[in-house]
């Protein structure tokens, strides 16, 4: 059993009445007072990709494209590119995805660009996610760099132009 000890009088320094040594059993509860899920293993690979795709679909991201990077790059196994209709939606999609990655996959993702909302890059380890406003996405055309010529041509024929 683990204990936290509070020295006598420590509470008085912070405006609380002085108390004797207090023993508190650590129970494994998180800051919200709930027990965290028992699975402490970090999610990765295709399971993480599935979580990302489901999150994007749930939050109404548009034109979702997944790129298999295995064997092409060491940065990640998969890249996902998606669009939101506005800066506000792009930021919201990214924020919700980051929350789900943390709670469901035990992945602390790093994000860039959330404040502007034009292009948010989320690094979740095995999966890199780009969420764009449509005009910004068309300008950078990341799919052309990573998709095969055949897949890029199919996508271009099926996607409306924003220029």
KEPAMAR-487876 format. One line per 2 residues: number of its first residue (from 1); for each residue z, y, x of C-alpha. Coordinates in pm, whole numbers. Each point is the difference from the previous one (the first is absolute). Layout:
REM KEPAMAR-487876
NUM> Z Y X  ...
REM end
This chain:
REM KEPAMAR-487876
1> 0 0 0  -98 344 139
3> 214 309 -47  -41 372 47
5> 314 176 118  72 363 -81
7> 252 157 239  311 151 -159
9> -56 361 -99  -380 -14 40
11> -55 80 -366  212 315 25
13> -250 146 247  -268 -4 -267
15> 215 142 -279  120 -337 -124
17> 366 -103 -2  118 -184 311
19> 21 -379 -41  112 -289 208
21> -248 -247 149  -222 -127 -277
23> -167 -339 2  -333 -25 -178
25> -192 -325 -19  -373 38 70
27> -184 -181 -277  -365 55 91
29> -61 248 -279  -257 271 58
31> 64 371 -60  -80 -36 -371
33> 269 -267 -35  -244 -282 -62
35> -53 -311 204  -328 11 194
37> -246 -285 -47  93 -308 201
39> -342 -29 164  33 212 312
41> -328 -113 151  -268 263 44
43> -318 -57 -201  -331 3 185
45> -365 -102 -3  -161 -96 -328
47> 326 25 -198  40 359 115
49> -365 70 -84  54 -138 -351
51> 305 225 -50  -199 305 118
53> -295 -76 -229  227 -58 -300
55> 187 325 65  -324 198 25
57> -132 -154 -322  330 63 -183
59> -15 367 99  -363 39 -114
61> -157 42 342  -378 -7 -19
63> -279 -160 203  234 -233 191
65> -167 -166 300  161 -252 231
67> -128 -63 351  90 -314 193
69> 75 112 357  103 -340 134
71> -205 -64 313  -139 357 -6
73> 307 201 93  352 -46 130
75> 142 292 -202  44 -200 -322
77> -125 -300 -193  -127 201 -297
79> -96 354 -93  0 124 -357
81> -181 315 -108  57 153 -343
83> -41 329 -184  215 210 -228
85> -146 259 -236  207 292 134
87> 228 96 288  299 -57 -226
89> -114 -351 -94  -81 -87 364
91> 352 103 105  159 -187 -293
93> -198 -319 70  106 14 365
95> 367 69 -78  21 -286 -249
97> -171 -238 243  246 91 275
99> 291 -66 -238  -141 -339 -100
101> -65 -97 361  362 75 84
103> 159 -169 -302  -232 -297 -54
105> -137 -75 347  282 132 221
107> -258 206 190  81 351 114
109> -341 162 -14  -93 319 181
111> -211 254 -185  -201 304 103
113> -150 264 -227  223 -34 -307
115> 70 373 -17  -366 103 -18
117> -107 -287 -224  -364 -1 113
119> 25 -311 217  315 -206 39
121> 13 -263 272  265 -270 -45
123> 71 -237 287  170 -311 -141
125> -49 -211 311  -240 -276 -99
127> -167 228 -258  -123 355 55
129> -55 197 -322  -207 316 -45
131> 29 188 -330  -248 286 -38
133> -117 260 -244  -360 -108 -79
135> -166 296 175  199 -55 321
137> -71 -372 -11  -372 58 -25
139> 8 246 290  169 -245 240
141> -169 -320 -127  244 -240 165
143> -160 -294 -175  -319 46 200
145> 193 -50 324  171 -320 -105
147> -204 -177 -268  -301 -211 84
149> -333 175 -59  -62 -218 -306
151> 341 74 -157  -32 373 77
153> -344 13 -164  131 -178 -313
155> 292 240 -19  -223 306 48
157> -231 -112 -282  294 -51 -237
159> 194 319 85  -82 343 -148
161> -60 285 242  244 295 1
163> -215 234 209
REM end
